[in-house]
Amino acid sequence: MLKDVRMEPYGIQLYESKHTGGDRIEEHHHQVYQLIYALEGTGKIILDGKEFQFEQDHLSFITPLTSHAIVSNHKLTVLVLAFDGRIINSSNRALFDKTLYESKFIGLNPFNSSEIRQLLRTMLYEQANPSLHQETALQTFLSHLLLLIARGEQHSETVDANTLRSERLKEYIDSHYFDWIHAEDLAARLGMSTRHMNTIFKETYQITPIQYLTEVRIGLAKKMLAETEKDIASICFEVGFESISTFYRTFKNSTDISPHKYRTKQRHMEQLPETHD
């Protein structure tokens, strides 16, 4: 059964869908894309005959004309983000060609789900407050959301829960090292204490998450000092340090020399003549 979704004026529409216990939305399809994000409750979602448990922070991506149904076990509230082909352009075409070409149920890790919730909140605000740049804002945030979903589809072969959490935490740091990151925030996203987070991360990588963050930042800084002409202040900013003094202190603690001396040393080594046996 085809159900129509009103998409004007920009081809993007967000709306809430509430279901009481035992409700069943029979199989149907749309001519638009849909992201269905569970805000509260439990139930099942059926995509092309395949059944998945559906609960808070779970997400389903549904392509046009895909048959799907929703069954609510208890009260189930979902946020539906519908969009049509107008959103697909040269900048995000690869996402649809390589990852988002079929409907799928996506199990988000705690870091992706946190970012996705914030993007959905931002889009709800933009939708509710018309402005000169409303269309651009909605399309930009949707593209960001789709990128997060595509990247979040990486699957781990490990079956150990703590190792899986550690891997996801490492992946998050690798891609967000430039953010203002605190141990307490990381632990909150994982739903555990800072002490427990440090313990499980050290079991896998022998250092704490914040120590690993520092290693990533200093490693990138060393690479830029050696291979580019970027100003030290620019490098400090790019790798995520909030002040030059903190960057200098952390860099020297890690390498025993200052960033300036490190760059000078690397340049001197490059100029040394090669020796031959």
Backbone bond lengths (Angstrom), bond angles and torsions (degrees), N, CA, C in turn:
res aa  C-N    CA-C-N  psi(-1)  N-CA   C-N-CA  omega(-1)  CA-C   N-CA-C  phi
1 M - - - 1.459 - - 1.527 109.66 -
2 L 1.298 117.22 129.64 1.462 122.83 179.25 1.519 109.71 -87.28
3 K 1.336 116.44 126.46 1.463 121.82 174.86 1.516 108.89 -113.24
4 D 1.316 115.56 135.55 1.459 120.23 -178.30 1.523 110.00 -88.21
5 V 1.350 116.08 141.22 1.452 122.44 174.93 1.526 107.77 -122.74
6 R 1.327 117.09 124.40 1.465 121.01 -179.37 1.523 109.91 -71.42
7 M 1.326 118.11 123.14 1.451 122.35 -171.81 1.526 114.63 -114.44
8 E 1.283 118.89 -2.87 1.461 119.88 -177.83 1.525 110.47 -71.91
9 P 1.345 118.60 154.81 1.468 125.60 2.25 1.531 114.74 -95.69
10 Y 1.336 119.18 -11.58 1.460 120.60 -170.26 1.520 113.89 -113.08
11 G 1.328 118.04 5.24 1.457 119.64 -178.71 1.512 113.44 79.86
12 I 1.353 117.39 15.13 1.460 122.84 178.86 1.524 108.30 -136.46
13 Q 1.311 117.10 132.64 1.458 120.51 -179.68 1.528 110.25 -145.26
14 L 1.339 117.36 128.12 1.465 122.38 174.85 1.520 108.60 -112.09
15 Y 1.341 116.38 136.25 1.454 119.54 177.85 1.521 110.08 -155.41
16 E 1.316 115.13 154.14 1.456 122.48 179.20 1.521 110.04 -87.08
17 S 1.339 115.68 144.76 1.461 120.95 175.16 1.527 107.63 -132.73
18 K 1.351 117.19 118.53 1.457 121.81 -175.85 1.527 110.49 -109.69
19 H 1.339 114.84 139.98 1.459 120.64 -178.12 1.528 109.10 -134.70
20 T 1.327 117.74 131.90 1.456 121.35 175.83 1.523 109.69 -85.98
21 G 1.319 117.21 167.53 1.452 121.35 -177.94 1.525 112.18 -56.08
22 G 1.321 116.43 130.46 1.453 121.28 179.08 1.513 114.72 88.42
23 D 1.337 118.14 -6.73 1.469 120.49 177.44 1.525 110.77 -62.69
24 R 1.314 115.99 146.49 1.456 120.82 175.38 1.517 109.74 -136.91
25 I 1.304 116.40 120.00 1.462 121.71 172.35 1.525 106.24 -90.60
26 E 1.308 116.65 109.12 1.463 120.99 -173.93 1.524 111.63 -62.77
27 E 1.311 115.70 161.66 1.466 121.29 -176.89 1.532 109.94 -56.41
28 H 1.336 113.64 133.69 1.457 121.02 179.70 1.519 108.00 -157.04
29 H 1.310 117.07 176.88 1.464 121.67 176.15 1.515 109.73 -148.32
30 H 1.333 114.29 166.02 1.466 121.42 -179.34 1.520 109.09 -129.13
31 Q 1.313 115.37 167.69 1.452 121.10 175.07 1.521 111.60 -95.78
32 V 1.323 116.39 9.90 1.466 122.00 -178.72 1.524 109.33 -125.80
33 Y 1.343 115.60 167.42 1.459 121.60 172.44 1.525 108.82 -78.76
34 Q 1.342 115.73 151.53 1.459 120.09 174.51 1.528 110.40 -139.36
35 L 1.334 115.18 140.31 1.454 122.31 165.51 1.519 106.07 -112.12
36 I 1.329 117.35 124.44 1.454 121.21 179.19 1.521 107.68 -113.91
37 Y 1.318 116.51 115.91 1.461 122.87 -174.20 1.519 108.98 -115.96
38 A 1.340 116.33 123.71 1.465 120.80 -177.37 1.528 110.59 -80.22
39 L 1.322 115.66 119.57 1.460 121.55 178.96 1.523 112.11 -89.40
40 E 1.339 116.83 -36.20 1.457 120.84 -175.91 1.520 109.17 -159.86
41 G 1.336 115.93 148.82 1.450 120.63 174.23 1.512 113.87 92.80
42 T 1.333 115.56 -174.89 1.470 121.83 -178.62 1.516 110.12 -135.83
43 G 1.303 114.61 156.22 1.456 120.55 177.99 1.511 110.76 179.71
44 K 1.314 115.42 -158.75 1.462 121.57 178.28 1.515 108.94 -133.32
45 I 1.317 116.02 148.11 1.456 120.67 171.93 1.519 107.46 -124.30
46 I 1.295 116.28 137.10 1.465 122.11 -177.29 1.518 108.10 -115.88
47 L 1.337 116.01 119.90 1.459 122.36 -179.85 1.516 109.06 -116.98
48 D 1.320 116.61 115.40 1.473 120.89 -179.73 1.526 111.90 49.16
49 G 1.331 115.64 42.56 1.454 120.72 176.63 1.518 115.44 86.16
50 K 1.342 118.50 -8.24 1.463 121.64 178.87 1.526 109.37 -96.06
51 E 1.334 116.15 132.20 1.458 121.69 -174.44 1.527 111.39 -101.66
52 F 1.329 116.93 135.26 1.463 122.74 179.60 1.524 109.27 -131.78
53 Q 1.343 116.30 140.72 1.455 120.26 171.95 1.529 108.55 -67.27
54 F 1.319 115.97 137.74 1.462 120.58 -174.15 1.518 108.45 -129.61
55 E 1.341 116.90 119.59 1.452 121.55 -179.23 1.519 109.47 -148.57
56 Q 1.332 116.70 -177.25 1.461 122.03 -173.22 1.518 112.11 -49.53
57 D 1.343 115.57 132.23 1.466 126.10 178.87 1.523 113.94 74.47
58 H 1.328 117.75 4.70 1.455 119.24 171.54 1.530 109.17 -82.06
59 L 1.312 115.11 154.56 1.463 120.71 -173.99 1.524 109.73 -139.71
60 S 1.317 115.65 138.40 1.463 120.67 172.97 1.525 108.85 -122.58
61 F 1.321 114.99 135.17 1.463 121.52 176.02 1.523 106.83 -107.60
62 I 1.323 116.70 125.06 1.461 121.17 -172.75 1.518 109.74 -124.74
63 T 1.319 116.22 121.80 1.461 121.49 179.70 1.530 110.08 -84.09
64 P 1.326 117.75 161.60 1.463 120.36 -179.80 1.527 112.52 -55.92
65 L 1.335 114.97 139.89 1.462 125.10 175.77 1.531 114.03 71.53
66 T 1.348 117.57 8.79 1.461 120.68 174.70 1.521 109.55 -78.46
67 S 1.325 117.17 126.70 1.454 121.61 177.82 1.524 109.45 -72.70
68 H 1.338 116.97 131.35 1.452 120.44 -179.91 1.528 110.44 -150.69
69 A 1.341 114.42 157.53 1.454 120.95 179.42 1.523 108.44 -145.88
70 I 1.336 116.56 158.10 1.467 122.41 179.10 1.523 109.01 -130.41
71 V 1.336 115.78 132.24 1.454 122.25 176.50 1.521 107.80 -121.58
72 S 1.324 117.23 129.16 1.457 121.82 -178.68 1.520 110.03 -98.37
73 N 1.347 116.74 124.85 1.466 120.47 173.70 1.515 110.16 -78.47
74 H 1.315 115.21 -52.98 1.454 122.84 174.21 1.528 105.81 -123.39
75 K 1.308 117.19 -171.12 1.462 118.87 176.97 1.526 109.51 -51.88
76 L 1.313 116.57 126.27 1.465 121.76 -178.57 1.525 108.70 -128.32
77 T 1.323 115.63 119.89 1.463 121.18 177.43 1.509 108.83 -115.30
78 V 1.322 116.27 126.33 1.461 120.21 -179.34 1.520 109.83 -125.41
79 L 1.322 115.04 154.47 1.464 121.54 172.36 1.522 107.00 -107.54
80 V 1.310 115.45 125.15 1.463 121.15 -178.72 1.525 109.02 -105.29
81 L 1.319 115.68 125.95 1.457 121.97 174.44 1.521 107.00 -113.25
82 A 1.315 115.95 109.13 1.463 121.47 -179.63 1.527 109.31 -106.30
83 F 1.332 115.72 141.23 1.467 119.52 176.13 1.519 109.32 -151.50
84 D 1.312 115.33 153.23 1.462 118.92 -178.74 1.524 110.75 -108.73
85 G 1.312 116.00 -173.59 1.456 121.34 -173.32 1.507 115.31 -63.60
86 R 1.337 118.05 -11.00 1.460 120.19 179.74 1.524 112.43 -64.89
87 I 1.338 116.66 -22.49 1.461 119.68 -178.36 1.531 111.67 -76.88
88 I 1.336 117.06 -21.18 1.460 120.26 -176.26 1.526 109.09 -81.24
89 N 1.327 115.94 120.84 1.458 120.91 -179.60 1.518 109.39 -139.51
90 S 1.316 116.43 -173.93 1.467 120.89 -175.25 1.519 112.35 -62.50
91 S 1.354 117.85 -28.09 1.458 120.13 -175.96 1.522 113.18 -78.90
92 N 1.340 117.23 -25.66 1.459 118.26 179.90 1.520 114.06 -120.30
93 R 1.318 117.57 7.34 1.457 121.64 -179.54 1.521 112.08 -55.22
94 A 1.334 117.53 -39.55 1.464 120.93 -177.44 1.525 111.59 -61.86
95 L 1.342 117.82 -32.55 1.464 120.07 178.36 1.516 111.05 -60.35
96 F 1.331 116.17 -41.66 1.462 120.27 -179.24 1.522 111.68 -75.93
97 D 1.322 117.36 -33.87 1.460 120.64 -179.57 1.532 112.08 -71.67
98 K 1.351 116.85 -35.76 1.466 120.26 -172.00 1.527 114.26 -101.49
99 T 1.331 118.00 -29.16 1.459 119.84 -173.38 1.518 113.42 -129.84
100 L 1.321 117.75 -44.69 1.460 121.22 -171.43 1.526 112.18 -98.40
101 Y 1.316 115.94 37.47 1.462 120.66 -178.10 1.531 112.40 -90.79
102 E 1.336 117.39 -7.27 1.454 120.72 -179.45 1.523 109.81 -142.41
103 S 1.324 115.70 159.22 1.455 120.53 178.10 1.516 109.67 -71.48
104 K 1.354 115.59 146.96 1.457 118.93 -178.33 1.518 111.21 -160.70
105 F 1.330 114.61 153.05 1.452 122.44 170.53 1.516 106.51 -94.71
106 I 1.330 117.08 132.04 1.458 120.97 -173.64 1.523 109.68 -121.22
107 G 1.326 115.71 121.51 1.450 120.85 174.56 1.517 109.69 -89.03
108 L 1.309 117.16 107.40 1.463 121.14 -174.83 1.520 110.75 -82.18
109 N 1.352 115.64 145.78 1.459 118.02 171.18 1.532 108.49 -83.47
110 P 1.339 118.15 165.85 1.473 119.80 -174.11 1.512 114.23 -58.67
111 F 1.325 117.95 -29.84 1.458 120.46 -177.77 1.524 110.82 -75.72
112 N 1.341 117.12 -45.11 1.455 119.43 177.30 1.522 111.47 -63.29
113 S 1.336 117.15 -41.93 1.460 119.22 -177.98 1.530 111.19 -63.54
114 S 1.325 117.27 -36.28 1.467 120.71 178.37 1.521 110.34 -64.41
115 E 1.328 117.30 -45.43 1.464 120.63 179.39 1.519 111.55 -66.89
116 I 1.328 116.43 -39.00 1.457 119.85 -179.59 1.518 110.97 -66.16
117 R 1.334 117.25 -41.41 1.472 119.48 176.58 1.519 111.01 -57.92
118 Q 1.346 116.50 -43.37 1.458 119.50 -178.29 1.526 111.28 -66.87
119 L 1.319 117.93 -38.85 1.462 120.75 177.69 1.526 110.99 -65.09
120 L 1.321 117.02 -40.35 1.463 119.78 178.41 1.526 111.09 -64.94
121 R 1.340 116.85 -39.55 1.470 119.74 175.38 1.529 110.85 -60.66
122 T 1.330 115.32 -43.73 1.462 119.74 -179.46 1.522 110.92 -63.13
123 M 1.338 116.66 -41.17 1.463 119.88 179.46 1.524 111.70 -67.35
124 L 1.338 116.82 -36.41 1.463 119.07 175.69 1.524 111.00 -62.10
125 Y 1.331 116.16 -40.21 1.464 120.42 177.37 1.529 110.72 -63.32
126 E 1.324 116.44 -46.98 1.468 120.21 -178.92 1.525 110.88 -62.48
127 Q 1.327 117.21 -39.02 1.454 120.97 -179.36 1.530 111.10 -66.67
128 A 1.328 116.17 -35.25 1.465 120.76 -176.55 1.523 113.36 -83.28
129 N 1.336 117.07 -11.97 1.466 120.38 -175.63 1.532 110.31 -127.66
130 P 1.334 116.52 86.14 1.463 120.09 -178.84 1.521 111.92 -56.49
131 S 1.333 115.33 140.01 1.458 120.48 178.67 1.520 108.66 -151.67
132 L 1.316 115.01 174.18 1.461 120.69 -179.73 1.522 111.39 -59.70
133 H 1.343 116.94 -32.66 1.462 120.51 -175.31 1.525 112.58 -109.70
134 Q 1.335 116.68 23.37 1.465 119.69 -175.83 1.533 112.20 -60.12
135 E 1.315 117.63 -46.14 1.467 120.30 -178.06 1.519 111.44 -62.16
136 T 1.331 116.65 -45.55 1.465 120.43 179.29 1.521 110.80 -62.24
137 A 1.331 116.69 -42.19 1.464 120.98 -179.26 1.524 111.12 -62.46
138 L 1.330 117.26 -47.75 1.459 120.68 -178.90 1.525 111.33 -62.34
139 Q 1.320 117.61 -42.75 1.457 120.68 -179.98 1.527 111.71 -67.36
140 T 1.332 116.31 -38.11 1.468 120.26 179.26 1.517 111.24 -65.24
141 F 1.342 116.94 -47.02 1.460 119.96 -179.10 1.527 111.57 -67.65
142 L 1.330 116.64 -34.11 1.465 119.21 177.23 1.521 110.68 -66.21
143 S 1.328 117.43 -42.18 1.466 120.49 178.06 1.527 111.15 -60.92
144 H 1.331 116.47 -40.98 1.467 121.38 177.03 1.529 110.27 -62.19
145 L 1.318 116.00 -43.52 1.458 121.50 179.23 1.529 111.32 -61.20
146 L 1.315 117.15 -44.59 1.469 121.24 179.86 1.524 111.30 -64.55
147 L 1.324 116.81 -36.34 1.468 120.42 177.31 1.524 110.43 -64.53
148 L 1.331 117.29 -43.45 1.467 120.63 177.69 1.517 111.07 -60.03
149 I 1.317 116.52 -41.98 1.464 120.33 -179.27 1.519 110.59 -65.28
150 A 1.334 116.18 -43.73 1.462 119.75 179.66 1.515 111.38 -62.75
151 R 1.323 117.29 -42.94 1.466 120.73 179.54 1.521 111.75 -70.49
152 G 1.320 117.10 -31.24 1.453 120.89 -177.32 1.504 114.05 -75.82
153 E 1.323 116.73 -2.61 1.455 120.14 -178.77 1.516 113.40 -85.13
154 Q 1.321 118.34 3.50 1.458 120.29 177.31 1.516 108.41 -66.97
155 H 1.325 115.54 130.80 1.457 120.74 -177.03 1.514 110.81 -105.96
156 S 1.310 116.29 142.82 1.458 121.62 177.21 1.514 109.39 -100.93
157 E 1.335 116.45 141.80 1.456 121.06 178.89 1.523 111.83 -84.16
158 T 1.332 117.42 -10.40 1.458 119.93 -177.36 1.518 110.75 -72.04
159 V 1.329 116.56 151.05 1.452 121.24 178.65 1.523 110.80 -113.03
160 D 1.322 117.25 -5.75 1.449 121.46 179.31 1.517 109.56 -82.63
161 A 1.337 115.88 123.44 1.468 120.35 -173.66 1.516 112.30 -62.77
162 N 1.333 117.69 -43.38 1.466 120.03 -178.30 1.518 111.44 -67.50
163 T 1.339 117.17 -38.82 1.459 120.36 177.18 1.523 110.13 -64.42
164 L 1.321 116.01 -39.66 1.469 120.26 178.59 1.524 110.79 -63.18
165 R 1.337 117.07 -43.76 1.466 120.22 177.56 1.530 110.83 -61.35
166 S 1.330 115.86 -41.83 1.469 120.06 -179.94 1.518 111.25 -64.23
167 E 1.319 117.40 -41.48 1.466 121.35 179.23 1.522 110.57 -63.39
168 R 1.316 116.04 -42.96 1.462 119.43 -179.64 1.524 111.42 -67.96
169 L 1.321 115.80 -35.53 1.464 119.98 176.66 1.524 110.38 -65.70
170 K 1.316 116.53 -42.70 1.469 120.79 177.57 1.531 110.46 -62.28
171 E 1.324 117.14 -44.09 1.463 120.95 178.57 1.528 110.68 -60.82
172 Y 1.324 116.02 -39.07 1.463 119.67 179.48 1.523 110.74 -64.53
173 I 1.334 117.01 -44.77 1.464 120.53 179.44 1.521 110.17 -64.25
174 D 1.321 117.64 -40.89 1.466 121.43 -179.98 1.526 112.31 -59.09
175 S 1.311 117.13 -31.96 1.467 120.58 -176.58 1.523 113.40 -104.81
176 H 1.357 117.96 -2.05 1.464 120.87 -179.82 1.524 112.40 -133.99
177 Y 1.325 117.36 22.26 1.464 121.16 -177.14 1.529 112.84 -58.08
178 F 1.320 116.83 -23.01 1.463 121.77 -177.72 1.531 112.19 -83.59
179 D 1.340 117.43 -7.06 1.462 120.77 179.79 1.524 110.82 -79.47
180 W 1.333 115.23 166.94 1.461 121.81 174.67 1.530 106.67 -82.47
181 I 1.326 117.31 95.18 1.455 122.73 -171.19 1.523 110.89 -108.71
182 H 1.342 115.39 130.64 1.460 121.59 174.63 1.524 108.76 -120.75
183 A 1.307 116.54 149.85 1.469 120.76 179.41 1.525 110.88 -58.05
184 E 1.343 117.21 -40.12 1.457 120.97 -177.88 1.526 111.56 -62.99
185 D 1.335 116.75 -36.98 1.459 120.94 178.99 1.527 110.66 -68.27
186 L 1.333 116.90 -43.45 1.461 120.55 178.28 1.521 110.56 -60.56
187 A 1.322 116.45 -45.24 1.461 120.72 -178.89 1.531 111.14 -63.87
188 A 1.336 116.47 -39.68 1.463 120.60 179.71 1.518 110.83 -62.89
189 R 1.315 116.64 -38.38 1.464 119.92 179.49 1.524 111.19 -66.76
190 L 1.325 116.71 -31.18 1.457 121.03 177.74 1.520 112.33 -84.44
191 G 1.336 116.93 -9.87 1.445 120.62 -179.58 1.513 113.52 72.04
192 M 1.329 117.20 38.11 1.460 120.91 -179.04 1.521 109.52 -147.47
193 S 1.326 116.41 171.79 1.452 120.72 178.72 1.529 110.41 -75.13
194 T 1.322 116.04 157.30 1.462 120.47 177.34 1.530 110.56 -60.01
195 R 1.315 116.30 -40.31 1.466 120.32 -179.52 1.523 111.28 -61.47
196 H 1.329 116.90 -44.96 1.468 120.12 -179.85 1.527 110.91 -66.74
197 M 1.332 116.37 -40.20 1.463 120.07 177.59 1.525 110.42 -59.55
198 N 1.327 116.82 -47.05 1.466 120.44 179.39 1.526 111.28 -60.08
199 T 1.324 116.15 -39.58 1.466 120.67 -177.72 1.525 111.28 -64.12
200 I 1.340 117.38 -49.48 1.464 118.94 -176.45 1.531 111.40 -70.68
201 F 1.341 117.39 -31.56 1.459 119.69 178.38 1.526 110.21 -69.51
202 K 1.332 117.07 -40.89 1.467 121.01 179.43 1.526 111.33 -67.01
203 E 1.327 117.19 -30.02 1.462 120.03 177.25 1.523 111.15 -63.17
204 T 1.316 117.00 -30.46 1.466 121.10 -178.66 1.520 112.53 -94.91
205 Y 1.339 117.83 -40.15 1.469 120.89 -171.12 1.536 114.05 -119.96
206 Q 1.325 118.30 0.64 1.467 123.97 175.18 1.534 114.50 67.53
207 I 1.294 118.64 7.21 1.465 122.87 174.52 1.521 108.58 -140.87
208 T 1.326 116.77 166.82 1.463 120.07 178.17 1.535 110.04 -81.62
209 P 1.329 118.16 163.38 1.467 120.19 178.14 1.532 113.12 -57.90
210 I 1.321 118.00 -40.55 1.467 120.26 -178.92 1.525 110.38 -70.06
211 Q 1.333 117.84 -36.30 1.466 120.17 173.96 1.524 110.46 -62.87
212 Y 1.331 116.06 -39.57 1.470 119.48 177.89 1.522 110.38 -66.20
213 L 1.326 117.03 -41.55 1.469 121.28 177.01 1.523 110.33 -56.17
214 T 1.323 116.99 -44.69 1.465 121.15 179.34 1.523 110.53 -63.23
215 E 1.336 117.43 -41.70 1.461 120.57 178.19 1.529 110.99 -59.84
216 V 1.324 116.43 -43.35 1.469 120.74 -179.48 1.526 109.78 -63.16
217 R 1.322 117.02 -47.99 1.469 120.90 -177.95 1.531 111.40 -62.93
218 I 1.339 117.13 -45.95 1.461 119.99 -178.25 1.518 110.49 -68.46
219 G 1.324 117.62 -37.62 1.465 120.49 177.26 1.518 112.31 -60.50
220 L 1.326 116.23 -43.85 1.465 120.45 177.91 1.526 110.87 -67.35
221 A 1.335 116.90 -39.52 1.462 120.36 178.74 1.523 110.67 -62.23
222 K 1.326 117.66 -43.29 1.463 121.49 178.65 1.532 110.89 -60.91
223 K 1.309 116.16 -41.21 1.468 120.50 179.30 1.522 111.06 -63.32
224 M 1.327 117.04 -43.43 1.465 120.80 -179.53 1.522 111.63 -70.88
225 L 1.321 117.33 -35.49 1.465 120.13 177.66 1.525 110.66 -64.62
226 A 1.316 116.31 -38.21 1.466 120.78 -176.87 1.519 113.16 -80.87
227 E 1.336 117.36 -32.16 1.463 120.16 -168.74 1.522 114.58 -111.04
228 T 1.322 118.37 -7.32 1.465 119.81 -178.36 1.518 110.45 -130.63
229 E 1.328 115.18 170.78 1.464 121.92 175.71 1.524 111.21 -102.21
230 K 1.321 117.24 14.74 1.464 119.87 -177.73 1.519 111.01 -60.87
231 D 1.326 114.93 142.99 1.453 120.78 176.81 1.527 109.43 -63.72
232 I 1.312 117.43 147.05 1.457 121.20 -178.67 1.533 110.85 -59.55
233 A 1.320 117.16 -35.67 1.464 120.22 177.54 1.525 111.03 -63.23
234 S 1.328 117.33 -37.97 1.465 121.40 178.54 1.523 110.76 -67.20
235 I 1.326 116.34 -40.63 1.464 120.68 179.16 1.525 109.99 -65.04
236 C 1.320 116.09 -43.90 1.468 121.66 177.06 1.523 110.27 -54.79
237 F 1.316 117.16 -47.25 1.458 122.66 -179.46 1.528 111.14 -65.29
238 E 1.329 116.80 -44.36 1.463 121.62 -173.54 1.526 112.49 -65.75
239 V 1.322 117.27 -37.17 1.463 119.11 -176.61 1.533 112.97 -88.34
240 G 1.339 118.42 -2.78 1.453 120.15 169.11 1.513 117.38 109.89
241 F 1.338 118.67 7.15 1.466 119.72 177.27 1.526 109.44 -82.97
242 E 1.324 115.28 141.66 1.459 120.69 -175.72 1.521 112.88 -85.76
243 S 1.334 118.61 -16.62 1.460 120.32 179.62 1.522 109.81 -149.08
244 I 1.325 115.17 152.21 1.462 121.10 177.43 1.531 110.65 -61.35
245 S 1.322 116.83 -40.89 1.466 119.68 -177.20 1.532 111.14 -62.52
246 T 1.339 116.70 -41.21 1.465 119.74 178.01 1.523 110.86 -65.96
247 F 1.320 115.87 -40.44 1.464 120.31 178.78 1.529 110.67 -62.04
248 Y 1.327 117.18 -48.55 1.465 120.87 -179.69 1.531 111.00 -60.18
249 R 1.324 116.09 -44.53 1.467 119.76 -177.94 1.535 110.78 -64.98
250 T 1.316 116.48 -44.92 1.462 120.26 -178.65 1.524 111.17 -67.67
251 F 1.332 116.20 -41.02 1.469 120.32 -179.70 1.531 110.02 -63.30
252 K 1.326 117.17 -44.06 1.468 120.61 -178.06 1.520 111.30 -68.39
253 N 1.335 117.22 -36.18 1.461 120.43 176.37 1.524 111.64 -63.26
254 S 1.339 115.39 -31.81 1.464 120.46 -177.69 1.522 112.95 -84.36
255 T 1.352 117.23 -35.63 1.472 120.43 -171.66 1.531 113.77 -116.33
256 D 1.329 117.44 -9.00 1.463 123.64 -177.56 1.520 114.22 73.71
257 I 1.327 118.53 0.97 1.461 121.46 175.86 1.527 108.82 -137.26
258 S 1.307 116.61 163.87 1.457 121.02 -179.00 1.527 110.20 -78.09
259 P 1.338 118.11 162.02 1.461 120.47 176.75 1.531 112.35 -56.37
260 H 1.335 116.92 -41.25 1.467 119.96 -179.23 1.534 110.91 -63.73
261 K 1.316 117.35 -45.33 1.465 120.22 179.25 1.525 111.28 -66.59
262 Y 1.347 116.53 -34.93 1.471 119.70 177.56 1.527 110.19 -62.16
263 R 1.339 116.39 -45.13 1.469 120.03 179.24 1.520 110.74 -63.17
264 T 1.312 117.06 -44.54 1.467 120.67 179.07 1.518 111.32 -60.52
265 K 1.306 116.94 -42.72 1.466 121.84 179.77 1.521 111.18 -63.43
266 Q 1.328 116.61 -43.11 1.461 120.37 179.90 1.523 111.39 -64.94
267 R 1.326 117.46 -39.89 1.463 121.32 178.39 1.532 110.20 -66.11
268 H 1.325 117.06 -39.00 1.461 120.99 179.31 1.534 110.30 -64.33
269 M 1.319 116.48 -41.13 1.461 120.12 -180.00 1.518 111.34 -65.22
270 E 1.324 116.80 -35.81 1.466 120.56 178.69 1.517 111.90 -65.79
271 Q 1.348 116.54 -28.98 1.465 120.86 -176.18 1.527 112.93 -86.78
272 L 1.327 116.92 -9.53 1.462 118.83 179.79 1.519 110.08 -67.80
273 P 1.344 118.10 137.44 1.472 120.18 -179.87 1.517 110.51 -68.49
274 E 1.333 115.96 147.03 1.458 120.35 177.54 1.519 109.72 -72.29
275 T 1.347 114.83 144.57 1.470 120.06 177.06 1.512 109.18 -106.43
276 H 1.332 116.43 146.14 1.457 121.17 -177.96 1.530 109.36 -123.91
277 D 1.302 116.58 140.88 1.471 120.37 177.10 1.512 110.20 -71.66
